[in-house]
Amino acid sequence: MATESFTPGKLGMETLHNSLTDPSIASMNLLNEIADKYPQAISMAAGRPYEEFFDVKLIHEYLDAFCDHLRRDRGMDDAGVTRTLFQYGTTKGVIGDLIARHLAEDEDIYIDPASVVVTVGFQEGIFLVLRALRASERDVLLAPAPTYVGLSGAALLAEMPVWPVRSTEHGIDIGHLLEQVKVAREQGLRVRGCYLTPNFANPTGVSLDLATRHRLLEIAESTGLLLLEDNAYGLFGAERLPALKALDRAGHVVYLGSFAKSGMPGARVGYVVADQPLTSNGSDAGEFADALSKLKGMLTVNTSPIAQAVIGGKLLLHDYSLARANAREAAVYRRNLGHTLDALTRRLGDCPGVSWNSPTGGFFITVTVPFAVDDALLEHAARDFGVLFTPMHHFYGGTDSAAGGINQLRLSISLLTPELIEEGVARLAALIGSRLTAPR
């Protein structure tokens, strides 16, 4: 009988979960490593919110507002307020009612607060959803290619295979979506859902038009497909189309929200709206949110009540509207987006084979070039030209030989000033110019 060899005090990577060696997981750390290695490089890579309006005093204002709410609206005494902040909270969270008010105010989404599960950021939310849906080896998820690396990573941890759906310049390819559903079912597989970012998607910046949104809901109705809607960037556009969840009348949309971009990234608060009815042996078994809550109870127990209080206070002080709360930030993002597109036109408009899309909101722009954009080029850009971007191949699975994106890069406009954008695009143009003129 063969015995497994081991070295005392050491663990072999081959004995750990296979997600740890998957390129998608490595993608999450690559940019941070290169940014740390070349701190003088201008980062047009990180999709972080604008920092100039951060103020520690706001944390105290938000906490005070939430505590006042607990006394005034929930009838708590001082002991109850203290207990709410300091003790373990309910697994579903302590601000579900405030989130429901926010969704009604900003998104025309009307739900029962009991359908909300407050999570530790979007990442816990998507993991819980995928873990609940992944019941057997027959189960698969659809997602547009390219797609957010956090979705790919969460799917790896949940052991949910992701089938890519082609994207066009207008978003997900509806024809290919239907084809993938058909092929999967012919192979005896169950398509448990399709992940989508209808508004200013990460990484492409593309939004779905209204007709496509209605068509997706029709497909969900006819096929039984569950749509997993990620709306992290919906507040930050010149035009705001209705969320899929706002249009959904048959319960086919699980809505994943995050306050990372619109509330405070350091709070690490997100949420899932999962109002789909559950049955067990023909009997009512609550809602999908209840199932997610059971999983969360064994994963993080609950989301920090103090962090929830900070977000809740921000909602209360702005009458539940994050659109109003983020008016300054939204103006900055629109300014930065326009400035970046203008700088690209001035610096690269005449370069053969170089093009980019023109999103109307969000954080991201996709640039296409006539040469390979791999991780070696990224390090060369940081070291020799002082600029960072994200190679698009990471959003196709994380390998330089991926099926798509090898001639593209993603620019993020959210964190920079106009002066840094101007200099960053100038450095990017110098890099691209050096590649275009290099001997072949």
C-alpha positions as a printed NumPy array, in Angstrom:
array([[  0.   ,   0.   ,   0.   ],
       [  1.5  ,   3.324,  -1.056],
       [  1.997,   5.947,   1.627],
       [  1.962,   9.696,   1.073],
       [  5.347,  11.322,   1.65 ],
       [  5.596,  14.457,   3.743],
       [  8.134,  16.856,   5.176],
       [  7.613,  17.661,   8.868],
       [  6.513,  21.268,   9.407],
       [  5.744,  21.874,   5.719],
       [  2.636,  21.616,   3.54 ],
       [  2.75 ,  20.704,  -0.124],
       [  0.711,  23.006,  -2.356],
       [ -0.535,  19.915,  -4.17 ],
       [ -2.259,  18.836,  -0.941],
       [ -4.239,  22.086,  -0.639],
       [ -7.405,  23.208,  -2.44 ],
       [ -6.817,  23.466,  -6.186],
       [ -8.13 ,  27.063,  -6.277],
       [ -4.857,  28.21 ,  -4.68 ],
       [ -2.916,  27.464,  -7.842],
       [ -5.54 ,  28.772, -10.264],
       [ -4.489,  31.88 , -12.239],
       [ -7.724,  33.682, -11.307],
       [ -6.719,  33.707,  -7.652],
       [ -3.232,  34.989,  -8.482],
       [ -4.76 ,  37.797, -10.544],
       [ -6.202,  39.41 ,  -7.427],
       [ -2.72 ,  39.881,  -5.956],
       [ -0.644,  40.702,  -9.033],
       [ -1.477,  44.412,  -9.261],
       [ -0.845,  44.998,  -5.57 ],
       [  2.535,  43.304,  -5.835],
       [  3.619,  45.387,  -8.832],
       [  2.253,  48.602,  -7.307],
       [  4.259,  47.923,  -4.136],
       [  7.362,  47.176,  -6.194],
       [  7.066,  50.403,  -8.232],
       [  5.409,  52.929,  -5.873],
       [  6.163,  55.897,  -8.163],
       [  4.109,  54.475, -11.013],
       [  0.762,  56.168, -11.683],
       [ -1.925,  53.539, -11.189],
       [ -4.666,  53.505, -13.783],
       [ -5.417,  49.963, -12.645],
       [ -7.13 ,  49.962,  -9.258],
       [-10.917,  50.357,  -9.269],
       [-10.959,  52.128,  -5.924],
       [-13.306,  55.005,  -5.087],
       [-12.104,  58.605,  -5.031],
       [-10.392,  59.478,  -1.73 ],
       [-10.428,  63.279,  -1.527],
       [-13.777,  63.337,   0.29 ],
       [-12.767,  60.807,   2.96 ],
       [-13.061,  62.285,   6.455],
       [-12.743,  60.409,   9.755],
       [-15.301,  62.753,  11.315],
       [-17.947,  61.301,   9.036],
       [-17.608,  57.904,  10.716],
       [-18.654,  59.451,  14.019],
       [-21.508,  61.36 ,  12.384],
       [-22.803,  58.17 ,  10.784],
       [-22.567,  56.233,  14.058],
       [-24.396,  58.98 ,  15.94 ],
       [-27.14 ,  59.079,  13.293],
       [-27.644,  55.327,  13.497],
       [-27.759,  55.355,  17.296],
       [-30.348,  58.148,  17.183],
       [-32.336,  55.99 ,  14.758],
       [-32.238,  53.038,  17.154],
       [-33.598,  55.221,  19.978],
       [-36.137,  57.199,  17.952],
       [-37.442,  54.68 ,  15.422],
       [-36.84 ,  51.337,  17.108],
       [-37.58 ,  52.454,  20.654],
       [-34.328,  51.206,  22.164],
       [-32.913,  52.43 ,  25.423],
       [-29.194,  53.107,  25.871],
       [-28.538,  49.501,  26.868],
       [-30.239,  48.27 ,  23.707],
       [-28.247,  50.667,  21.532],
       [-25.006,  49.539,  23.152],
       [-25.91 ,  45.885,  22.773],
       [-26.748,  46.362,  19.077],
       [-23.298,  47.788,  18.36 ],
       [-21.186,  45.605,  20.639],
       [-22.838,  42.182,  20.538],
       [-23.21 ,  39.613,  17.814],
       [-26.071,  40.759,  15.633],
       [-28.702,  38.804,  13.742],
       [-27.25 ,  36.789,  10.897],
       [-29.241,  38.621,   8.223],
       [-28.044,  41.969,   9.562],
       [-29.349,  44.995,  11.439],
       [-29.866,  47.415,   8.522],
       [-32.011,  45.356,   6.163],
       [-34.901,  47.819,   6.56 ],
       [-32.652,  50.762,   5.694],
       [-31.299,  48.952,   2.64 ],
       [-34.864,  48.256,   1.508],
       [-35.685,  51.974,   1.858],
       [-32.548,  52.853,  -0.122],
       [-33.424,  50.453,  -2.946],
       [-36.921,  51.91 ,  -3.179],
       [-35.552,  55.465,  -3.187],
       [-32.693,  55.037,  -5.665],
       [-33.576,  52.001,  -7.78 ],
       [-37.381,  51.609,  -7.726],
       [-36.832,  48.155,  -6.238],
       [-39.473,  47.282,  -3.648],
       [-38.741,  44.319,  -1.398],
       [-39.432,  43.005,   2.081],
       [-36.465,  43.713,   4.395],
       [-36.605,  40.031,   5.379],
       [-35.343,  39.241,   1.857],
       [-32.07 ,  41.088,   2.531],
       [-28.936,  39.372,   3.819],
       [-26.229,  41.854,   4.813],
       [-22.823,  40.439,   3.9  ],
       [-19.121,  41.128,   4.363],
       [-18.845,  42.956,   1.058],
       [-19.952,  41.727,  -2.355],
       [-17.477,  38.845,  -2.216],
       [-19.192,  37.071,   0.657],
       [-22.536,  37.662,  -1.028],
       [-21.587,  36.062,  -4.329],
       [-19.849,  33.176,  -2.56 ],
       [-22.959,  32.437,  -0.49 ],
       [-25.166,  32.479,  -3.583],
       [-22.855,  30.181,  -5.565],
       [-22.296,  27.842,  -2.62 ],
       [-26.065,  27.485,  -2.162],
       [-26.704,  26.897,  -5.869],
       [-23.862,  24.403,  -6.328],
       [-25.612,  21.194,  -5.245],
       [-23.882,  18.628,  -7.466],
       [-21.323,  18.142, -10.226],
       [-24.096,  18.76 , -12.752],
       [-24.342,  22.451, -11.807],
       [-22.727,  25.242, -13.854],
       [-22.867,  29.04 , -13.952],
       [-22.871,  31.27 , -17.035],
       [-20.975,  34.572, -17.093],
       [-19.936,  36.986, -19.831],
       [-16.333,  36.823, -21.017],
       [-14.563,  38.948, -19.902],
       [-15.905,  39.019, -16.37 ],
       [-15.021,  40.341, -12.917],
       [-12.181,  38.3  , -11.391],
       [-13.951,  38.289,  -8.013],
       [-16.743,  36.274,  -9.576],
       [-14.246,  33.81 , -11.052],
       [-12.501,  33.448,  -7.706],
       [-15.711,  32.961,  -5.739],
       [-16.83 ,  30.323,  -8.236],
       [-13.545,  28.461,  -7.716],
       [-14.036,  28.457,  -3.957],
       [-17.617,  27.271,  -4.355],
       [-16.453,  24.669,  -6.911],
       [-18.97 ,  26.025,  -9.431],
       [-17.746,  25.71 , -13.047],
       [-18.199,  28.91 , -15.047],
       [-19.175,  28.649, -18.696],
       [-18.205,  31.787, -20.614],
       [-20.703,  33.648, -22.781],
       [-19.31 ,  35.818, -25.555],
       [-19.506,  39.59 , -25.217],
       [-20.006,  42.191, -27.913],
       [-19.326,  45.915, -27.8  ],
       [-22.862,  46.226, -26.41 ],
       [-22.515,  43.597, -23.658],
       [-23.454,  39.944, -23.337],
       [-24.213,  38.09 , -26.595],
       [-27.835,  36.977, -26.203],
       [-27.574,  34.407, -29.003],
       [-24.546,  32.754, -27.438],
       [-26.237,  32.813, -24.014],
       [-29.141,  30.783, -25.395],
       [-26.713,  28.46 , -27.172],
       [-24.766,  27.8  , -23.961],
       [-27.967,  27.02 , -22.052],
       [-28.964,  24.548, -24.79 ],
       [-25.543,  22.87 , -24.957],
       [-25.307,  22.539, -21.177],
       [-28.724,  20.941, -20.936],
       [-27.963,  18.561, -23.811],
       [-24.964,  17.407, -21.749],
       [-27.177,  16.744, -18.74 ],
       [-25.973,  19.784, -16.827],
       [-28.038,  22.267, -14.825],
       [-27.454,  25.947, -15.545],
       [-28.036,  27.435, -12.108],
       [-27.708,  31.075, -13.125],
       [-26.069,  33.764, -15.2  ],
       [-23.935,  36.465, -13.577],
       [-24.354,  39.951, -15.068],
       [-23.286,  43.542, -14.434],
       [-25.808,  45.516, -16.502],
       [-24.402,  48.932, -15.571],
       [-20.824,  49.936, -16.522],
       [-19.456,  46.437, -16.149],
       [-16.093,  45.596, -14.666],
       [-13.864,  45.261, -16.684],
       [-15.336,  46.56 , -19.956],
       [-17.318,  49.603, -18.797],
       [-20.185,  48.496, -21.062],
       [-23.869,  48.842, -20.109],
       [-26.831,  46.858, -21.409],
       [-29.519,  48.818, -23.22 ],
       [-33.134,  48.653, -22.068],
       [-34.212,  46.254, -24.806],
       [-31.491,  43.776, -23.824],
       [-32.544,  43.962, -20.178],
       [-36.111,  43.079, -21.102],
       [-34.873,  40.292, -23.388],
       [-32.804,  38.784, -20.558],
       [-35.872,  38.702, -18.328],
       [-37.861,  37.033, -21.109],
       [-35.12 ,  34.395, -21.421],
       [-35.117,  33.886, -17.661],
       [-38.884,  33.392, -17.768],
       [-38.808,  30.909, -20.659],
       [-35.788,  28.887, -19.486],
       [-36.026,  29.139, -15.695],
       [-32.646,  30.828, -15.63 ],
       [-31.716,  32.753, -12.481],
       [-30.02 ,  36.113, -13.134],
       [-27.379,  37.2  , -10.614],
       [-27.238,  40.991, -10.921],
       [-24.164,  42.898,  -9.7  ],
       [-24.853,  46.64 ,  -9.551],
       [-21.71 ,  48.108,  -7.989],
       [-21.432,  51.021, -10.455],
       [-25.032,  51.868, -11.299],
       [-25.03 ,  55.228,  -9.503],
       [-22.139,  56.618, -11.523],
       [-23.411,  57.376, -14.988],
       [-24.818,  60.201, -17.056],
       [-27.841,  58.006, -17.798],
       [-29.348,  55.581, -15.29 ],
       [-31.335,  52.697, -16.716],
       [-33.503,  50.531, -14.465],
       [-31.854,  47.605, -12.733],
       [-32.899,  44.134, -13.823],
       [-34.38 ,  43.666, -10.356],
       [-36.554,  46.756, -10.829],
       [-37.939,  45.245, -14.048],
       [-38.288,  41.712, -12.673],
       [-41.9  ,  40.677, -12.031],
       [-41.412,  36.929, -11.694],
       [-38.589,  36.548,  -9.173],
       [-35.833,  35.603, -11.596],
       [-33.237,  38.132, -10.322],
       [-30.998,  37.77 ,  -7.279],
       [-29.656,  41.262,  -6.624],
       [-26.13 ,  41.693,  -5.236],
       [-25.313,  45.1  ,  -3.813],
       [-22.2  ,  46.644,  -2.342],
       [-21.438,  49.815,  -0.421],
       [-17.751,  49.645,  -1.346],
       [-18.029,  52.275,  -4.078],
       [-21.014,  54.252,  -2.77 ],
       [-20.704,  53.967,   1.005],
       [-17.261,  53.245,   2.409],
       [-14.952,  50.485,   1.133],
       [-13.32 ,  50.072,   4.55 ],
       [-16.645,  49.138,   6.129],
       [-16.782,  45.969,   3.975],
       [-20.57 ,  45.88 ,   3.808],
       [-22.587,  44.391,   0.962],
       [-25.904,  42.622,   0.686],
       [-27.983,  40.131,  -1.275],
       [-31.667,  40.51 ,  -2.088],
       [-32.893,  36.918,  -2.507],
       [-36.696,  36.87 ,  -2.397],
       [-37.166,  33.668,  -4.413],
       [-39.599,  31.289,  -2.622],
       [-38.225,  27.932,  -1.494],
       [-40.143,  24.692,  -1.247],
       [-39.341,  21.407,   0.475],
       [-41.337,  18.324,  -0.475],
       [-44.025,  20.589,  -1.826],
       [-44.247,  22.73 ,   1.309],
       [-43.212,  26.348,   1.853],
       [-39.586,  26.561,   3.096],
       [-39.16 ,  30.332,   3.305],
       [-37.077,  32.353,   0.87 ],
       [-33.685,  31.934,  -0.746],
       [-32.459,  34.625,   1.68 ],
       [-33.155,  32.229,   4.548],
       [-30.959,  29.569,   2.959],
       [-28.161,  32.101,   2.421],
       [-28.499,  33.175,   6.046],
       [-27.941,  29.593,   7.207],
       [-24.726,  29.386,   5.212],
       [-23.57 ,  32.787,   6.437],
       [-24.143,  31.703,  10.03 ],
       [-21.472,  29.051,   9.581],
       [-19.105,  31.285,   7.587],
       [-18.92 ,  34.739,   9.211],
       [-21.723,  34.402,  11.831],
       [-22.816,  37.958,  11.102],
       [-21.586,  41.139,   9.439],
       [-19.986,  43.603,  11.887],
       [-22.841,  45.627,  13.457],
       [-20.481,  48.591,  13.834],
       [-19.702,  48.535,  10.121],
       [-23.413,  48.223,   9.362],
       [-24.116,  51.157,  11.684],
       [-21.687,  53.354,   9.723],
       [-23.422,  52.516,   6.448],
       [-26.852,  52.8  ,   8.027],
       [-26.   ,  56.237,   9.378],
       [-24.916,  57.422,   5.949],
       [-28.225,  56.237,   4.507],
       [-30.187,  57.973,   7.259],
       [-28.356,  61.293,   6.895],
       [-29.142,  61.344,   3.152],
       [-32.78 ,  60.23 ,   3.37 ],
       [-31.861,  56.735,   2.161],
       [-30.482,  58.001,  -1.172],
       [-26.933,  57.107,  -2.108],
       [-27.462,  58.973,  -5.367],
       [-27.698,  62.169,  -3.3  ],
       [-24.962,  61.062,  -0.906],
       [-22.563,  60.489,  -3.818],
       [-23.365,  63.545,  -5.911],
       [-19.824,  64.935,  -5.532],
       [-18.194,  61.607,  -6.272],
       [-20.398,  60.996,  -9.304],
       [-19.408,  64.403, -10.68 ],
       [-15.721,  63.53 , -10.194],
       [-16.114,  60.213, -12.004],
       [-17.902,  61.872, -14.931],
       [-15.159,  64.5  , -15.078],
       [-12.408,  61.877, -14.917],
       [-14.051,  59.697, -17.547],
       [-14.396,  62.603, -19.965],
       [-10.851,  63.79 , -19.257],
       [ -9.405,  60.321, -19.865],
       [-11.284,  59.832, -23.129],
       [-10.146,  63.272, -24.29 ],
       [ -6.525,  62.544, -23.332],
       [ -6.622,  59.211, -25.179],
       [ -7.884,  60.98 , -28.293],
       [ -5.15 ,  63.629, -28.127],
       [ -2.315,  61.206, -27.343],
       [ -3.32 ,  58.098, -29.276],
       [ -5.966,  59.137, -31.783],
       [ -3.621,  58.785, -34.757],
       [ -1.926,  55.544, -33.688],
       [ -2.656,  52.678, -36.095],
       [ -4.425,  49.72 , -34.53 ],
       [ -5.126,  51.5  , -31.241],
       [ -8.747,  52.034, -30.181],
       [-10.901,  52.226, -27.071],
       [-14.543,  52.19 , -26.106],
       [-16.431,  55.202, -24.707],
       [-18.501,  54.23 , -21.657],
       [-21.025,  56.758, -20.371],
       [-20.302,  56.07 , -16.716],
       [-18.584,  53.845, -14.196],
       [-14.862,  53.453, -13.586],
       [-13.431,  51.592, -16.584],
       [-12.304,  51.99 , -20.205],
       [-11.113,  49.17 , -22.491],
       [ -8.145,  49.94 , -24.768],
       [ -7.238,  47.687, -27.715],
       [ -3.689,  47.642, -29.133],
       [ -1.958,  45.703, -31.959],
       [  0.411,  43.774, -29.68 ],
       [  0.213,  41.401, -26.722],
       [ -0.603,  42.888, -23.323],
       [  0.731,  40.354, -20.849],
       [  2.065,  40.546, -17.306],
       [  5.621,  41.076, -18.546],
       [  4.452,  44.184, -20.399],
       [  2.699,  45.414, -17.252],
       [  5.918,  45.167, -15.241],
       [  7.849,  46.828, -18.09 ],
       [  5.267,  49.651, -18.072],
       [  5.594,  50.139, -14.321],
       [  9.387,  49.954, -14.251],
       [ 10.32 ,  51.893, -17.386],
       [  7.316,  54.151, -18.041],
       [  5.851,  54.645, -14.574],
       [  2.265,  53.639, -15.349],
       [  0.019,  50.762, -14.274],
       [ -3.006,  49.254, -16.016],
       [ -4.732,  45.881, -15.912],
       [ -4.049,  43.373, -18.711],
       [ -7.48 ,  42.258, -19.886],
       [ -6.5  ,  38.61 , -20.131],
       [ -6.956,  38.353, -16.36 ],
       [-10.695,  38.764, -16.872],
       [-10.754,  35.759, -19.206],
       [ -9.323,  33.309, -16.711],
       [ -6.01 ,  34.773, -15.657],
       [ -3.468,  33.284, -18.08 ],
       [ -1.473,  35.064, -20.764],
       [ -2.568,  32.416, -23.268],
       [ -6.249,  32.957, -22.495],
       [ -8.881,  32.75 , -25.202],
       [ -9.469,  36.477, -25.213],
       [ -8.247,  39.877, -24.166],
       [ -4.561,  39.405, -24.962],
       [ -4.532,  42.592, -27.064],
       [ -6.465,  44.68 , -24.553],
       [ -5.949,  46.532, -21.295],
       [ -8.293,  48.087, -18.758],
       [ -7.907,  51.635, -17.493],
       [ -9.541,  52.796, -14.265],
       [-10.395,  56.498, -13.905],
       [-11.821,  56.564, -10.384],
       [ -8.913,  57.299,  -8.075],
       [ -7.002,  59.988,  -9.981],
       [ -6.957,  63.754, -10.386],
       [ -7.068,  65.342, -13.871],
       [ -3.338,  66.078, -13.582],
       [ -2.506,  62.444, -12.824],
       [ -4.805,  61.273, -15.614],
       [ -3.019,  63.559, -18.087],
       [  0.391,  62.295, -17.003],
       [ -0.767,  58.679, -16.812],
       [ -2.162,  58.728, -20.355],
       [  1.022,  60.442, -21.58 ],
       [  3.108,  57.629, -20.069],
       [  0.78 ,  54.998, -21.516],
       [  1.058,  56.665, -24.94 ],
       [  4.846,  56.59 , -24.664],
       [  4.738,  52.86 , -23.887],
       [  2.391,  52.151, -26.784],
       [  4.466,  54.307, -29.123],
       [  7.603,  52.391, -28.188],
       [  5.861,  49.127, -29.021],
       [  4.517,  50.359, -32.333],
       [  7.959,  51.506, -33.479],
       [  9.931,  48.547, -32.094],
       [ 11.555,  46.305, -34.721],
       [  9.609,  43.124, -35.331]])
